[in-house]
Amino acid sequence: MSMIDWNDYRAQLMAGIGDLGALSPATVGGYMQASGAGRETGHLDAKTRQLISLAVAVTTRCDGCISVHSLEAVKEGATEAEIAEALGVAVAMNAGAALVYSARALDAVKAAKG
């Protein structure tokens, strides 16, 4: 049983971001540009970037980021063991609060897998 319906939450989030993009395209466009900038160097593969993103999502306590990056990590082939290791780094960096959100992120990964 999931803590929340991560797939429904992600869909609602994307709709809300779409609404913001319609009202302020430069804001969302600026985010998209910054978000994709790291990919251009090609130094890290997509799975590694998603594992880092998911760990950072936990430390910043961003449920929207958890919902998106858990799905993307699974799509890039990250295993639950790899995700758990990345989340272990987040726990070390952010102690108690990261521990709570790591449980939420793993729940999101399980939901993403269906």
Order of alpha helices (4+ residues) and beta strands (2+ residues): alpha-alpha-alpha-alpha-alpha
